[in-house]
C-alpha cells in the first residue's frame, strides 16, 4: 500500500499528461486548434465523445478522453484511447507519459520503464519522463538511479519543483531528513502552490516537535483551503494538543463536503469521548460512523468502550465480542473483555 500511495501522491502531481479538472491535456503540438464552445452542464466525457465523432483524427481529443477515463478508473478504455492517440501521432510524448500511468495501474513496471525511455528518445530534453523515471526507481528502492534521473532533469533546468520534491522523497527514503528538507524547501520556493512538499515539511516539523509546526499547519489550511487533507491534519494536531473544540470545527467543515465520511464521524466521537468527556455525543458519532461503515472495527470497539464507561457492561461485553469475532487479536477489545469481566465479579 505504501508503494501505491507514493505513486498516487507523486504521479498525480507529476502527471505527464498535465490534465486539468475536465481531463484536458496541455498538448504543445496543437496550438492551432480552434477553441470549442462547450455546454457547462454536459458531462465532459460526452462532450469529448461528440468531438471525436466529428473529427476522429485528433490525438489530443483521445488523450483528453483517456485522462477522464483514468479518473473514473476505466483503465482498459483509457488504454484504447491512448493507443489510438499514439497511432495518430507516434511521437506524442504526452501520450507516452499517460500510457506510463496506465501501465502503473496495471502493475506493469517493465513497460513503464520502456514507455518512459521511448519518450526520452523522442525528446531527450523533456524533463517529465526523467522525473517519472526517478519516481519509479524510488518506488523500486533504486535510490542511486533515482538521484541520477533527477540530476539529469535539473541539468536541463534548475527550475523544476517536482524534481526537487522527488529528490526530497528519495532522501526521506534514505532517512536523510536534513537533505530531504532542503529539497522540499526549494520545491516550495519555486512553486508556492505545490502542496505535497509543504506537507512533507510539516511532517518533518511534527516528527521533530518543532514549535513552528502549528503555525505552519494553519498557514497550509489558509493557503490550500480546498485540500481536505491539510485541514484534516490540522484537526488531528489540534485535538492532540489541547484544542479539541477547534478540532471539532474543522471536522464539521470537512463533513459539510463529505457528510457520511466514517473516519470524520469517528474522529468527532473520539474527541467527545477522550478529550471532552461527553459520552452521549461520543456514542452518537460512533453510531453514525458505523452506519456509514458497518465494518469499522475501531468505531465498534469505541462504542463498546463508551457503553462500558456509562456502566452498561452487558452491552459493552456484547460489542467487544463482536469485535473479537471479526478480529480475534484485537488487543483493546481483549482488554475491554477483561475489564467488564472484573466488573461482573
Residue frames relative to the residue before (quaternion, step in Angstrom):
aa qw qx qy qz dx dy dz
X 1.0000 0.0000 0.0000 0.0000 0.00 0.00 0.00
X 0.6241 0.5413 -0.3567 0.4361 3.60 1.00 -0.77
X 0.6211 0.5457 -0.3441 0.4450 3.57 1.00 -0.82
X 0.6781 0.4936 -0.2922 0.4595 3.53 0.88 -0.96
X 0.6357 0.5366 -0.3448 0.4348 3.59 0.96 -0.83
X 0.6562 0.5074 -0.3312 0.4497 3.57 0.87 -0.90
X 0.6652 0.4983 -0.3305 0.4471 3.59 0.86 -0.87
X 0.6570 0.4950 -0.3289 0.4639 3.58 0.89 -0.81
X 0.6465 0.5200 -0.3215 0.4563 3.56 0.94 -0.87
X 0.7421 0.3839 -0.2228 0.5023 3.54 0.81 -0.99
X 0.6653 0.5484 -0.3229 0.3903 3.54 0.88 -0.94
X 0.6576 0.5019 -0.3271 0.4568 3.56 1.01 -0.70
X 0.7290 0.4146 -0.2675 0.4745 3.57 0.84 -0.87
X 0.7141 0.3886 -0.2528 0.5245 3.56 1.21 -0.45
X 0.2410 0.8222 -0.4958 0.1418 3.54 1.28 0.27
X 0.3504 -0.7725 0.4961 0.1853 3.50 -0.62 1.15
X 0.5912 0.5596 -0.3752 0.4433 3.53 1.25 -0.16
X 0.2472 -0.8143 0.4920 0.1838 3.58 1.30 -0.25
X 0.1915 0.8308 -0.4980 0.1584 3.56 0.81 1.06
X 0.2984 -0.6990 0.6042 0.2392 3.53 -1.20 0.49
X 0.7674 -0.4094 0.2306 0.4363 3.58 -1.29 0.00
X 0.6964 0.4354 -0.2823 0.4958 3.59 1.16 -0.34
X 0.5937 -0.6031 0.3610 0.3917 3.55 1.23 0.29
X 0.4294 0.6964 -0.4761 0.3225 3.58 1.20 0.31
X 0.2444 -0.7775 0.5680 0.1143 3.54 -1.01 0.81
X 0.4119 -0.6874 0.5411 0.2550 3.52 -0.99 0.88
X 0.0029 0.8107 -0.5832 0.0518 3.57 -0.21 1.24
X 0.3004 -0.8094 0.4773 0.1635 3.51 -0.18 1.31
X 0.6675 0.5207 -0.3103 0.4324 3.56 1.15 -0.41
X 0.7142 0.4301 -0.2506 0.4921 3.58 1.23 0.02
X 0.1891 0.8267 -0.5118 0.1373 3.56 0.97 0.77
X 0.6561 0.5252 -0.3169 0.4396 3.58 1.19 -0.35
X 0.4466 0.6874 -0.4723 0.3239 3.60 1.22 -0.01
X 0.4696 -0.6734 0.4924 0.2892 3.55 -1.01 0.78
X 0.4917 -0.6365 0.5042 0.3145 3.55 -1.14 0.68
X 0.2554 -0.7898 0.5441 0.1223 3.55 -0.77 1.07
X 0.4084 -0.6706 0.5551 0.2743 3.56 -1.06 0.75
X 0.1031 -0.8127 0.5728 0.0258 3.55 -0.86 0.97
X 0.4387 -0.6545 0.5525 0.2719 3.52 -1.28 0.53
X 0.3537 -0.7795 0.4695 0.2162 3.63 -0.35 1.17
X 0.6537 0.5181 -0.3226 0.4474 3.60 1.19 -0.38
X 0.6318 0.5565 -0.3286 0.4279 3.58 1.23 -0.25
X 0.5842 -0.5762 0.4447 0.3590 3.55 -1.12 0.73
X 0.5106 -0.6642 0.4452 0.3160 3.64 -0.80 0.95
X 0.6197 0.5426 -0.3490 0.4470 3.57 1.07 -0.66
X 0.6492 0.5046 -0.3171 0.4726 3.59 1.01 -0.78
X 0.6176 0.5437 -0.3412 0.4544 3.57 1.05 -0.75
X 0.6830 0.4734 -0.2904 0.4744 3.57 0.92 -0.86
X 0.5952 0.5488 -0.3677 0.4575 3.58 1.05 -0.66
X 0.6534 0.5078 -0.3078 0.4695 3.58 1.00 -0.84
X 0.6646 0.5108 -0.3060 0.4514 3.58 0.94 -0.92
X 0.6657 0.4965 -0.3049 0.4662 3.58 0.95 -0.85
X 0.6166 0.5465 -0.3490 0.4464 3.56 1.06 -0.71
X 0.6914 0.4651 -0.2731 0.4807 3.58 1.12 -0.68
X 0.7940 0.0518 -0.0128 0.6056 3.59 1.15 -0.57
X 0.1459 -0.8459 0.5115 0.0393 3.56 -0.11 1.32
X 0.6758 0.5206 -0.2846 0.4373 3.60 1.23 0.00
X 0.5313 0.6016 -0.4233 0.4201 3.60 1.17 0.51
X 0.3661 -0.7588 0.5007 0.1987 3.54 -0.43 1.23
X 0.6324 0.5618 -0.3522 0.4005 3.59 0.97 -0.79
X 0.6266 0.5374 -0.3475 0.4447 3.60 1.06 -0.65
X 0.6480 0.5069 -0.3206 0.4694 3.58 0.99 -0.79
X 0.6520 0.5101 -0.3193 0.4612 3.59 1.03 -0.74
X 0.6237 0.5220 -0.3426 0.4703 3.56 1.01 -0.73
X 0.6759 0.4798 -0.3014 0.4713 3.56 0.90 -0.89
X 0.6241 0.5395 -0.3445 0.4480 3.60 1.00 -0.76
X 0.6378 0.5354 -0.3275 0.4463 3.57 1.00 -0.80
X 0.6515 0.4972 -0.3131 0.4799 3.58 0.96 -0.83
X 0.6527 0.5172 -0.3126 0.4569 3.56 0.95 -0.88
X 0.6172 0.5309 -0.3416 0.4696 3.57 1.05 -0.72
X 0.6589 0.5149 -0.3056 0.4553 3.57 0.95 -0.87
X 0.7173 0.3974 -0.2346 0.5221 3.56 1.18 -0.54
X 0.4990 -0.7081 0.3775 0.3273 3.56 1.33 0.42
X 0.4524 0.6302 -0.4887 0.3991 3.58 1.09 0.73
X 0.0813 -0.8751 0.4762 0.0286 3.51 0.69 1.26
X 0.6453 0.5377 -0.3296 0.4310 3.59 0.93 -0.83
X 0.6716 0.4815 -0.2933 0.4808 3.56 0.93 -0.88
X 0.6177 0.5428 -0.3418 0.4551 3.57 1.06 -0.74
X 0.6483 0.5204 -0.3277 0.4489 3.59 0.95 -0.82
X 0.6123 0.5465 -0.3525 0.4496 3.59 1.00 -0.75
X 0.6813 0.4849 -0.2898 0.4656 3.57 0.94 -0.89
X 0.6471 0.5084 -0.3301 0.4624 3.58 0.95 -0.80
X 0.6543 0.5051 -0.3167 0.4652 3.58 0.92 -0.83
X 0.6185 0.5236 -0.3442 0.4741 3.58 1.08 -0.66
X 0.6391 0.5198 -0.3250 0.4645 3.58 0.98 -0.83
X 0.6659 0.4933 -0.3039 0.4700 3.59 0.96 -0.84
X 0.6025 0.5456 -0.3505 0.4652 3.57 1.09 -0.66
X 0.6887 0.4674 -0.2740 0.4817 3.57 0.99 -0.85
X 0.7970 0.0747 -0.0023 0.5993 3.58 1.00 -0.85
X 0.2164 -0.8369 0.4877 0.1222 3.63 0.22 1.24
X 0.7413 0.3841 -0.2296 0.5002 3.60 1.12 -0.51
X 0.3700 0.7226 -0.4946 0.3104 3.56 1.17 0.56
X 0.3109 -0.7880 0.5048 0.1660 3.58 -0.25 1.27
X 0.6006 0.5681 -0.3650 0.4281 3.61 1.00 -0.74
X 0.6504 0.5185 -0.3171 0.4556 3.56 0.97 -0.84
X 0.6646 0.4992 -0.3103 0.4613 3.58 0.94 -0.83
X 0.6501 0.5168 -0.3249 0.4525 3.55 1.00 -0.73
X 0.6463 0.4884 -0.3186 0.4921 3.56 1.02 -0.75
X 0.6104 0.5454 -0.3465 0.4582 3.57 1.07 -0.70
X 0.6246 0.5363 -0.3496 0.4473 3.61 1.01 -0.71
X 0.6296 0.5173 -0.3369 0.4717 3.59 1.07 -0.69
X 0.6293 0.5266 -0.3328 0.4646 3.57 1.02 -0.75
X 0.6464 0.5105 -0.3241 0.4652 3.57 0.93 -0.84
X 0.6100 0.5360 -0.3635 0.4566 3.57 1.05 -0.63
X 0.6424 0.5249 -0.3241 0.4546 3.56 0.93 -0.89
X 0.7020 0.4453 -0.2517 0.4955 3.56 1.12 -0.68
X 0.4722 -0.7028 0.4216 0.3244 3.59 1.27 -0.06
X 0.4879 0.6694 -0.4116 0.3800 3.57 1.24 0.47
X 0.1098 -0.8570 0.5003 0.0558 3.57 0.37 1.24
X 0.6127 0.5555 -0.3664 0.4264 3.61 1.03 -0.63
X 0.6820 0.4628 -0.2911 0.4857 3.58 1.00 -0.76
X 0.5416 0.5744 -0.4145 0.4528 3.60 1.16 -0.43
X 0.6797 0.4958 -0.2887 0.4571 3.57 0.81 -1.03
X 0.6716 0.5032 -0.3058 0.4497 3.57 0.85 -0.95
X 0.6648 0.5109 -0.3031 0.4529 3.57 0.96 -0.87
X 0.6788 0.4783 -0.2963 0.4718 3.58 0.92 -0.84
X 0.6293 0.5171 -0.3389 0.4708 3.59 1.04 -0.69
X 0.6208 0.5298 -0.3404 0.4671 3.57 1.07 -0.69
X 0.6242 0.5297 -0.3327 0.4682 3.57 1.05 -0.78
X 0.6641 0.4995 -0.3039 0.4659 3.58 1.00 -0.78
X 0.6035 0.5434 -0.3577 0.4610 3.58 1.09 -0.62
X 0.6547 0.5079 -0.3122 0.4648 3.56 1.02 -0.78
X 0.7981 -0.0024 0.0314 0.6017 3.57 0.94 -0.89
X 0.2304 -0.8228 0.5057 0.1195 3.62 0.00 1.27
X 0.7040 0.4527 -0.2665 0.4780 3.60 1.23 -0.32
X 0.4823 0.6254 -0.4568 0.4094 3.58 1.25 0.25
X 0.2975 -0.8073 0.4847 0.1577 3.58 -0.42 1.20
X 0.5156 0.6724 -0.4209 0.3237 3.61 1.15 -0.38
X 0.6933 0.4290 -0.3147 0.4860 3.66 0.77 -0.77
X 0.5781 0.5678 -0.3851 0.4418 3.60 1.10 -0.53
X 0.6850 0.4731 -0.2866 0.4741 3.57 0.86 -0.96
X 0.6456 0.5192 -0.3213 0.4587 3.55 1.01 -0.78
X 0.6400 0.5013 -0.3221 0.4852 3.58 1.02 -0.72
X 0.6082 0.5320 -0.3503 0.4736 3.58 1.07 -0.66
X 0.6424 0.5240 -0.3130 0.4634 3.55 0.97 -0.88
X 0.6572 0.5119 -0.3128 0.4563 3.57 0.89 -0.91
X 0.6853 0.4718 -0.2907 0.4724 3.58 0.91 -0.86
X 0.5659 0.5574 -0.3815 0.4728 3.56 1.17 -0.47
X 0.6641 0.5016 -0.2996 0.4665 3.57 0.90 -0.92
X 0.7088 0.4367 -0.2433 0.4976 3.56 1.09 -0.74
X 0.4404 -0.7270 0.4142 0.3256 3.56 1.38 0.08
X 0.4269 0.6414 -0.4981 0.3979 3.54 1.14 0.72
X 0.1015 -0.8788 0.4620 0.0624 3.55 0.59 1.19
X 0.6381 0.5285 -0.3432 0.4423 3.59 0.96 -0.75
X 0.6454 0.4990 -0.3203 0.4815 3.57 1.02 -0.79
X 0.6196 0.5426 -0.3438 0.4510 3.57 1.00 -0.79
X 0.6626 0.4929 -0.3054 0.4742 3.58 0.90 -0.90
X 0.6332 0.5524 -0.3333 0.4276 3.57 1.01 -0.79
X 0.6747 0.4802 -0.2985 0.4745 3.57 0.89 -0.88
X 0.6374 0.5198 -0.3322 0.4618 3.58 1.00 -0.78
X 0.6612 0.5064 -0.3149 0.4552 3.57 0.89 -0.88
X 0.6263 0.5244 -0.3384 0.4671 3.59 1.05 -0.71
X 0.6429 0.5169 -0.3250 0.4624 3.57 0.99 -0.80
X 0.7030 0.4672 -0.2741 0.4608 3.57 0.93 -0.88
X 0.5593 0.5631 -0.3984 0.4598 3.59 1.23 -0.25
X 0.6258 0.5210 -0.3326 0.4757 3.57 1.13 -0.66
X 0.7776 -0.1330 0.1146 0.6037 3.57 0.99 -0.90
X 0.3660 -0.7333 0.5270 0.2249 3.56 -0.84 0.93
X 0.6121 0.4792 -0.3685 0.5099 3.58 1.27 -0.10
X 0.3958 0.6764 -0.5290 0.3256 3.57 -0.25 1.27
X 0.1771 -0.8380 0.5064 0.0997 3.59 0.30 1.24
X 0.6312 0.5358 -0.3459 0.4414 3.58 1.06 -0.68
X 0.6253 0.5316 -0.3360 0.4620 3.56 1.05 -0.74
X 0.6632 0.4916 -0.3128 0.4698 3.59 0.92 -0.84
X 0.6160 0.5411 -0.3504 0.4527 3.58 1.07 -0.67
X 0.6785 0.4731 -0.2995 0.4755 3.59 0.85 -0.94
X 0.6136 0.5333 -0.3461 0.4683 3.58 1.07 -0.70
X 0.6421 0.5164 -0.3170 0.4697 3.57 1.00 -0.79
X 0.6538 0.5065 -0.3115 0.4679 3.58 0.97 -0.83
X 0.6280 0.5252 -0.3364 0.4655 3.57 1.07 -0.68
X 0.6421 0.4973 -0.3198 0.4880 3.57 1.00 -0.77
X 0.6169 0.5334 -0.3523 0.4592 3.59 1.03 -0.69
X 0.6395 0.5238 -0.3235 0.4604 3.58 0.99 -0.83
X 0.7021 0.4257 -0.2499 0.5132 3.57 1.17 -0.61
X 0.4483 -0.7290 0.4088 0.3169 3.56 1.40 0.20
X 0.4512 0.6239 -0.4880 0.4110 3.55 1.07 0.83
X 0.1655 -0.8510 0.4927 0.0754 3.54 0.32 1.31
X 0.6396 0.5445 -0.3406 0.4225 3.59 0.95 -0.81
X 0.6829 0.4632 -0.2884 0.4857 3.60 0.91 -0.89
X 0.6084 0.5456 -0.3513 0.4569 3.57 1.07 -0.72
X 0.6584 0.5148 -0.3098 0.4533 3.58 0.86 -0.95
X 0.6222 0.5496 -0.3426 0.4399 3.58 0.94 -0.85
X 0.7120 0.4492 -0.2632 0.4711 3.60 0.88 -0.91
X 0.6155 0.5253 -0.3536 0.4692 3.60 1.04 -0.65
X 0.6498 0.5171 -0.3177 0.4577 3.57 0.99 -0.79
X 0.6298 0.5115 -0.3372 0.4775 3.59 1.03 -0.72
X 0.6381 0.5274 -0.3272 0.4557 3.58 0.95 -0.87
X 0.6671 0.4874 -0.3057 0.4734 3.58 0.95 -0.85
X 0.6455 0.5243 -0.3273 0.4486 3.57 0.96 -0.81
X 0.6954 0.4700 -0.2819 0.4648 3.58 0.98 -0.80
X 0.8034 0.0450 -0.0096 0.5936 3.60 1.08 -0.62
X 0.2375 -0.8169 0.5143 0.1089 3.55 -0.08 1.32
X 0.6564 0.5066 -0.3158 0.4612 3.60 1.22 -0.34
X 0.5260 0.6252 -0.4013 0.4140 3.59 1.32 -0.01
X 0.3050 -0.8218 0.4571 0.1503 3.56 -0.23 1.31
X 0.6752 0.5790 -0.3235 0.3228 3.59 0.70 -1.07
X 0.6683 0.4679 -0.3475 0.4622 3.66 0.80 -0.72
X 0.6374 0.5304 -0.3382 0.4450 3.57 1.08 -0.64
X 0.6162 0.5152 -0.3553 0.4782 3.56 1.09 -0.59
X 0.6466 0.5109 -0.3289 0.4612 3.59 0.99 -0.74
X 0.6012 0.5368 -0.3536 0.4748 3.59 1.06 -0.70
X 0.6497 0.5235 -0.3027 0.4606 3.54 0.96 -0.92
X 0.6511 0.5179 -0.3161 0.4560 3.59 0.94 -0.88
X 0.6392 0.5099 -0.3229 0.4767 3.57 1.04 -0.76
X 0.6284 0.5307 -0.3333 0.4608 3.58 0.96 -0.84
X 0.6609 0.5088 -0.3142 0.4533 3.58 0.93 -0.91
X 0.6663 0.5083 -0.3054 0.4521 3.57 0.91 -0.93
X 0.7149 0.4320 -0.2383 0.4954 3.58 1.11 -0.71
X 0.3548 -0.7413 0.4829 0.3022 3.59 1.33 -0.11
X 0.1816 0.8072 -0.5300 0.1857 3.51 1.04 0.87
X 0.4701 -0.7021 0.4515 0.2870 3.64 -0.75 0.94
X 0.5928 0.5822 -0.3657 0.4193 3.58 1.23 -0.27
X 0.4944 0.7258 -0.4157 0.2365 3.56 1.18 -0.48
X 0.6653 0.5109 -0.3388 0.4262 3.63 0.84 -0.84
X 0.6633 0.4871 -0.3092 0.4766 3.59 0.88 -0.89
X 0.6393 0.5293 -0.3303 0.4495 3.58 1.00 -0.79
X 0.6644 0.4973 -0.3067 0.4660 3.57 0.94 -0.87
X 0.6403 0.5126 -0.3335 0.4648 3.58 0.99 -0.75
X 0.6458 0.5122 -0.3274 0.4619 3.59 0.99 -0.77
X 0.6218 0.5407 -0.3485 0.4466 3.59 1.07 -0.65
X 0.6404 0.5057 -0.3288 0.4754 3.58 1.00 -0.76
X 0.6452 0.5127 -0.3120 0.4727 3.58 1.05 -0.76
X 0.7359 0.4357 -0.2314 0.4637 3.56 0.88 -0.97
X 0.7769 0.2132 -0.1146 0.5813 3.59 1.18 -0.55
X 0.0234 -0.8607 0.5084 0.0114 3.61 0.63 1.09
X 0.7014 0.4589 -0.2719 0.4728 3.59 1.16 -0.48
X 0.5762 0.5555 -0.3904 0.4549 3.60 1.26 0.04
X 0.3279 -0.7999 0.4675 0.1844 3.56 -0.13 1.31
X 0.6483 0.5427 -0.3402 0.4117 3.59 0.94 -0.80
X 0.5859 0.5620 -0.3822 0.4414 3.63 1.11 -0.52
X 0.6775 0.4689 -0.2876 0.4883 3.58 0.94 -0.88
X 0.6300 0.5406 -0.3287 0.4503 3.57 1.03 -0.80
X 0.6524 0.5114 -0.3105 0.4652 3.58 0.93 -0.89
X 0.6440 0.5119 -0.3216 0.4688 3.57 0.99 -0.82
X 0.6445 0.5270 -0.3276 0.4467 3.59 0.93 -0.87
X 0.6423 0.5167 -0.3230 0.4649 3.59 0.95 -0.85
X 0.6545 0.5124 -0.3108 0.4609 3.55 0.95 -0.91
X 0.6752 0.5077 -0.3027 0.4413 3.58 0.87 -0.93
X 0.6706 0.5009 -0.3230 0.4416 3.60 0.87 -0.85
X 0.7088 0.4464 -0.2552 0.4830 3.59 1.10 -0.67
X 0.7568 0.3573 -0.1855 0.5149 3.57 1.25 -0.23
X 0.7716 -0.4636 0.1973 0.3883 3.51 0.86 1.03
X 0.6903 0.4316 -0.2964 0.4993 3.61 1.20 0.28
X 0.0338 0.8563 -0.5152 0.0145 3.65 0.73 0.98
X 0.6365 0.5322 -0.3494 0.4353 3.60 0.97 -0.75
X 0.6613 0.4845 -0.3147 0.4784 3.58 0.96 -0.78
X 0.5911 0.5577 -0.3640 0.4551 3.58 1.08 -0.67
X 0.6411 0.5294 -0.3226 0.4524 3.58 0.96 -0.85
X 0.6187 0.5455 -0.3461 0.4471 3.59 1.01 -0.76
X 0.6715 0.4815 -0.3017 0.4756 3.59 0.95 -0.83
X 0.6292 0.5145 -0.3458 0.4689 3.60 1.00 -0.71
X 0.6290 0.5317 -0.3357 0.4572 3.59 1.03 -0.75
X 0.6257 0.5297 -0.3339 0.4653 3.57 1.02 -0.78
X 0.6761 0.4837 -0.2908 0.4736 3.57 0.94 -0.87
X 0.6550 0.5176 -0.3181 0.4493 3.58 1.02 -0.74
X 0.5463 0.5874 -0.4056 0.4382 3.59 1.17 -0.35
X 0.7006 0.4365 -0.2537 0.5043 3.56 1.12 -0.68
X 0.7985 0.1075 -0.0244 0.5918 3.58 1.11 -0.70
X 0.1135 -0.8798 0.4567 0.0669 3.58 0.55 1.20
X 0.7402 0.3850 -0.2264 0.5027 3.61 1.15 -0.45
X 0.3421 0.7545 -0.4955 0.2611 3.57 1.22 0.42
X 0.3825 -0.7715 0.4621 0.2121 3.57 -0.40 1.25
X 0.6419 0.5255 -0.3391 0.4436 3.60 1.01 -0.72
X 0.6578 0.4988 -0.3184 0.4659 3.60 0.93 -0.81
X 0.6487 0.5061 -0.3161 0.4722 3.58 0.97 -0.83
X 0.6268 0.5275 -0.3271 0.4710 3.57 1.04 -0.79
X 0.6679 0.5116 -0.3135 0.4404 3.58 0.86 -0.94
X 0.6277 0.5159 -0.3474 0.4682 3.58 1.01 -0.73
X 0.6420 0.5181 -0.3214 0.4649 3.57 0.97 -0.83
X 0.6498 0.5280 -0.3075 0.4521 3.56 1.00 -0.87
X 0.6413 0.5158 -0.3253 0.4657 3.59 0.98 -0.82
X 0.6719 0.4872 -0.3069 0.4658 3.58 0.89 -0.90
X 0.6897 0.4947 -0.2802 0.4484 3.58 0.98 -0.83
X 0.7878 0.3672 -0.1783 0.4613 3.57 0.63 -1.17
X 0.8066 0.3335 -0.1495 0.4646 3.56 0.82 -0.99
X 0.7834 0.3190 -0.1687 0.5060 3.59 1.04 -0.69
X 0.3818 -0.7747 0.4459 0.2351 3.59 1.26 -0.17
X 0.4775 0.6419 -0.4588 0.3866 3.59 1.15 0.55
X 0.2379 -0.8340 0.4829 0.1212 3.55 0.10 1.34
X 0.6677 0.5189 -0.3236 0.4245 3.59 0.89 -0.86
X 0.6651 0.4779 -0.3099 0.4829 3.59 0.92 -0.84
X 0.6108 0.5438 -0.3486 0.4579 3.57 1.04 -0.75
X 0.6541 0.5163 -0.3087 0.4585 3.58 0.92 -0.92
X 0.6391 0.5352 -0.3242 0.4472 3.57 0.95 -0.87
X 0.7171 0.4449 -0.2708 0.4632 3.59 0.84 -0.91
X 0.6110 0.5146 -0.3695 0.4747 3.61 1.06 -0.55
X 0.6212 0.5272 -0.3375 0.4715 3.59 1.07 -0.71
X 0.6581 0.5014 -0.3149 0.4652 3.59 0.93 -0.85
X 0.6257 0.5348 -0.3322 0.4605 3.57 1.03 -0.78
X 0.6840 0.4770 -0.2825 0.4742 3.58 0.97 -0.85
X 0.5936 0.5461 -0.3715 0.4599 3.58 1.11 -0.53
X 0.6720 0.4788 -0.2820 0.4895 3.54 1.08 -0.77
X 0.7976 0.0293 0.0167 0.6023 3.59 1.02 -0.80
X 0.2352 -0.8256 0.4965 0.1285 3.61 0.07 1.27
X 0.6894 0.4841 -0.2834 0.4584 3.59 1.17 -0.42
X 0.4417 0.7026 -0.4479 0.3327 3.59 1.27 0.17
X 0.2462 -0.8329 0.4788 0.1282 3.59 0.06 1.33
X 0.6173 0.5423 -0.3637 0.4388 3.61 1.00 -0.67
X 0.6493 0.4970 -0.3182 0.4798 3.58 1.02 -0.76
X 0.6476 0.5162 -0.3228 0.4582 3.59 1.00 -0.81
X 0.6494 0.5053 -0.3250 0.4662 3.58 0.90 -0.88
X 0.6988 0.4780 -0.2920 0.4449 3.58 0.79 -0.96
X 0.5688 0.5505 -0.3872 0.4728 3.57 1.16 -0.49
X 0.6522 0.5045 -0.3098 0.4735 3.57 0.97 -0.84
X 0.6519 0.5225 -0.3155 0.4500 3.56 0.99 -0.83
X 0.6244 0.5211 -0.3380 0.4737 3.59 1.03 -0.74
X 0.6675 0.4988 -0.3070 0.4597 3.58 0.88 -0.93
X 0.6082 0.5384 -0.3450 0.4704 3.55 1.10 -0.70
X 0.6627 0.4987 -0.3028 0.4694 3.58 0.93 -0.90
X 0.6859 0.4721 -0.2748 0.4808 3.58 1.14 -0.65
X 0.5813 -0.6357 0.3423 0.3752 3.56 1.32 0.07
X 0.5496 0.5890 -0.4105 0.4272 3.58 1.25 0.12
X 0.0888 -0.8628 0.4971 0.0254 3.55 0.42 1.29
X 0.6046 0.5654 -0.3593 0.4309 3.57 1.08 -0.65
X 0.6941 0.4545 -0.2716 0.4877 3.57 0.88 -0.95
X 0.6165 0.5418 -0.3451 0.4553 3.58 1.04 -0.75
X 0.6521 0.5102 -0.3152 0.4638 3.59 0.92 -0.90
X 0.6327 0.5364 -0.3299 0.4506 3.58 0.99 -0.81
X 0.6809 0.4800 -0.2918 0.4700 3.57 0.94 -0.86
X 0.6283 0.5175 -0.3443 0.4679 3.60 0.96 -0.78
X 0.6220 0.5386 -0.3344 0.4595 3.58 1.06 -0.75
X 0.6403 0.5231 -0.3208 0.4620 3.57 1.00 -0.83
X 0.6327 0.5253 -0.3301 0.4634 3.58 1.00 -0.82
X 0.7097 0.4670 -0.2662 0.4555 3.58 0.84 -0.98
X 0.5822 0.5617 -0.3738 0.4538 3.58 1.17 -0.44
X 0.7122 0.4252 -0.2454 0.5018 3.55 1.14 -0.65
X 0.7833 0.0221 -0.0072 0.6213 3.59 1.17 -0.60
X 0.2916 -0.8331 0.4460 0.1483 3.53 0.02 1.35
X 0.7359 0.4013 -0.2351 0.4921 3.60 1.13 -0.52
X 0.3167 0.7440 -0.5259 0.2640 3.60 1.16 0.49
X 0.3577 -0.8090 0.4237 0.1949 3.55 -0.03 1.38
X 0.6793 0.5045 -0.3075 0.4352 3.59 0.83 -0.94
X 0.6435 0.5062 -0.3281 0.4713 3.59 1.04 -0.69
X 0.6097 0.5353 -0.3481 0.4697 3.58 1.07 -0.69
X 0.6587 0.4943 -0.3028 0.4797 3.56 0.95 -0.89
X 0.6327 0.5345 -0.3263 0.4555 3.57 1.05 -0.77
X 0.6293 0.5291 -0.3290 0.4645 3.59 1.01 -0.80
X 0.6517 0.5082 -0.3151 0.4666 3.58 0.98 -0.82
X 0.6442 0.5253 -0.3337 0.4446 3.59 0.98 -0.80
X 0.7131 0.4469 -0.2829 0.4602 3.60 0.78 -0.99
X 0.5884 0.5522 -0.3759 0.4556 3.59 1.16 -0.53
X 0.6487 0.5101 -0.3152 0.4687 3.58 1.00 -0.77
X 0.6165 0.5424 -0.3397 0.4587 3.58 1.11 -0.72
X 0.6474 0.5296 -0.3161 0.4477 3.56 1.05 -0.83
X 0.6731 0.4799 -0.2899 0.4823 3.54 1.18 -0.61
